[in-house]
Amino acid sequence: MTPPIIGRDALLPAPPPPVPAVDAPLPLVPLQEGMLLHAVRAPGSGVDIEQIVLRTRDRLRAVDLHAAWHAVVLAEPMLRTAFSW
């Protein structure tokens, strides 16, 4: 039997559902081949990485941001893309 949740954890929403498994393997497009080549030739170099920093007026709750991003990933199969070679 699972013990009851007490304190701060009681305020957290339930964890999001797991992300679905791979639907179907697809070949790399030329741009992806180049990105993979850069990553293999210079691991950790940061090439092909883009980062944006935003400031907000209000504080963000990490759990809400995680849940929102998880919903986007579930809705967009291309965001679940991974390289396997």
Helices and strands as residue ranges (DSSP letters): G 7-11, H 30-41, H 62-75, G 77-80
